[in-house]
Amino acid sequence: MVRHKSSGQASKLDHTNGPGMSDVLIIGSGIAGVTTALQLARNPLRRITVVTREDDPQESNTRWAQGGIVSRGPDDNSETLVSDIIAAGAGASSPHAARLLSEEGPRLLRDILIKAAGISFDTTSTGQLRWGQEAAHSRRRILHVGDSTGLSIIQGLMTALRKSPNVTLLSHVTAVDLITFPHHSRNPLATYQPITSHGAYLFDRKERRVLQHLSSFTVLATGGLGRIFRNTTNPVGARGDGLSMAHRAGARIVNAEYVQFHPTALAVPGATSFLISEAVRGEGGVLISPDGYAFMADYSPQWKDLAPRDVVARAIHNQMEIHSYSHVFLDIASKMQASAIKARFPNIWATCLKAGIDITQEPIPVVPAAHYFCGGVLVDQWGRSNIENLYVVGEASCTGVHGANRLASTSLLEGLVWGKRAAGKIEETISQEPLSKMPCLNDLPTWDESGLVSEPDPALIQGDMQTIQNIMWHYVGLVRSADRLARAIRELRHLWNEIETFYQTTKLSDGLIGLRNAVEVALLVAQAAHHNRQSRGCHYRKDSFLSDGGRLI
Ligand SMILES: Cc1cc2nc3c(=O)[nH]c(=O)nc-3n(C[C@H](O)[C@H](O)[C@H](O)COP(=O)(O)OP(=O)(O)OC[C@H]3O[C@@H](n4cnc5c(N)ncnc54)[C@H](O)[C@@H]3O)c2cc1C
């Protein structure tokens, strides 16, 4: 039998072992998901389940964060951070959301990361916190642990999570779709009710079967989508799964055109894409062309190499295009002592050395790469989406903080702030309405894939994924136009149809789930970019007839 499908939402249910149940199902174990879980777990009555598709629950974009996390530095205050966020966001950041982050963030960082999770941020020889500088910040206010800040954060949070007896952590489990009514209800009268989330269908990657997990509240914390682009700093799991699931369920997605390209990813043929943190420029690193010319002053006389990311990335792109360079260089070797480079950037130094570049002796070849998704599922100040009982936190959400271009090192803090806020609101709601919000099991259709015999062909999955990545890189990349975007949409629509047929007629695998999600979110990004003819922040249309006042190059 073919998989049951209703209202665009696929139903793949397995009742063989009965459904899993929890008060709160959290999909994703990066900083946002784990923070939400830790806060909820403070009430021992709550049953919380956290799932991740990875074998190692620490693997996530969070794990790879390098530069640091924003806090409140010396001579700093929340208003200054708000104005830096809004300036970087190119006029599209929500002042309210930026204020929440700036006012609540530093205290939560201290309480959750330093006190509860025991993370030791770098200090000076006198034991004072060592404040880092990053692009478009008017103050030194970034806390870091060498250049592996994300790894230290997720290790600390995971250690704390594992001590919580009321949290079940399931790894190698890929969420397939949200369970939402009316989509998955047998009751015809459910049509007249608001869309409501009741959990998710979870694919156990080892057992290769779908589990139905019911929950009173569901939190999507699935991170970003960098992997839909050919060049990216993101690890393989960042393929927009949560965004795609939420979209199929009817969630409101906003700002999808605002994909941030990081200016500096390592450009060594054959080496995997690796981020060269903005902190390298924060410590004095300078971008130069192959002939040694420091070009950033031509593009941003005020900020030079520390201009907002969108400006720097386009400047590099422009240099590469007009001079036919395959990359430019980032010089830290002539700006910092070798010992200081190794002490501040041990991970970058070691990774580049493996790729044949000694950053203490020579400039680093760099190119821009897709890095961060500023858009997402629209949520309010508590992380609530327009679907009842569905919360979205972290990079999968759009709180409004980042507007059209994220300020460096604010996303980890956003995951922390909204993780805490979402947990607080869920706890408050459960306390006020103690009756379970679980649906009646009889209302749910059963899952049956007995008629499906084809195994997913890895060559098709890989081939289609590479096609999506190439389309996105060439036509929906740093520089866009109506023609490029229209071509991208045509090709992606064709692929979407092919992949949907593939999905409906083939046994499930994590790769197939990811492919289906990737083409869905690629279309969302391309359509949003096509629709928005105004260049702003990281969305740059070369055929734009409107501009945001001086940020174009
Ligand atoms: C190389 C790099 C460097 C960065 N440096 C910084 C920095 O210095 N400072 C900063 O603030 N930000 C930085 N960022 C951005 C920041 O790391 C992320 O925005 C942030 O960590 C996102 O956290 P998250 O919890 O929302 O998602 P993630 O940390 O990406 O976690 C997503 C989770 O969802 C899971 N998941 C996804 N799909 C599914 C599915 N279908 N089923 C089950 N589980 C699923 C994943 O396995 C993972 O556990 C960097 C990002 C990268 C890639």
The ligand as an ORCA input file, in Angstrom:
! r2SCAN-3c Opt
* xyz 0 1
  C      30.828     26.561     11.448
  C      29.851     27.400     12.222
  C      30.312     28.364     13.114
  C      29.421     29.135     13.848
  N      29.903     30.026     14.771
  C      29.025     30.702     15.563
  C      29.485     31.513     16.623
  O      30.680     31.634     16.865
  N      28.564     32.167     17.382
  C      27.206     32.051     17.166
  O      26.406     32.661     17.895
  N      26.756     31.262     16.161
  C      27.627     30.579     15.382
  N      27.135     29.760     14.386
  C      25.681     29.587     14.243
  C      25.185     28.723     15.391
  O      26.110     27.688     15.620
  C      23.822     28.102     15.085
  O      22.957     29.082     14.577
  C      23.220     27.532     16.335
  O      24.126     26.646     16.937
  C      21.923     26.814     16.013
  O      21.521     26.116     17.156
  P      20.188     25.260     17.092
  O      20.043     24.651     18.442
  O      19.078     26.076     16.577
  O      20.474     24.151     15.975
  P      21.636     23.080     15.836
  O      22.724     23.318     16.793
  O      21.997     23.022     14.400
  O      20.921     21.727     16.242
  C      19.960     21.139     15.394
  C      19.578     19.792     15.956
  O      18.458     19.283     15.256
  C      18.705     17.943     14.891
  N      17.883     17.625     13.735
  C      17.815     18.259     12.539
  N      16.896     17.671     11.760
  C      16.365     16.656     12.475
  C      15.362     15.686     12.224
  N      14.684     15.625     11.068
  N      15.068     14.793     13.185
  C      15.742     14.799     14.364
  N      16.698     15.695     14.657
  C      16.990     16.623     13.726
  C      20.195     17.894     14.663
  O      20.657     16.566     14.702
  C      20.661     18.743     15.841
  O      20.651     17.976     17.020
  C      28.026     28.978     13.645
  C      27.556     28.025     12.754
  C      28.453     27.235     12.047
  C      27.931     26.210     11.097
*
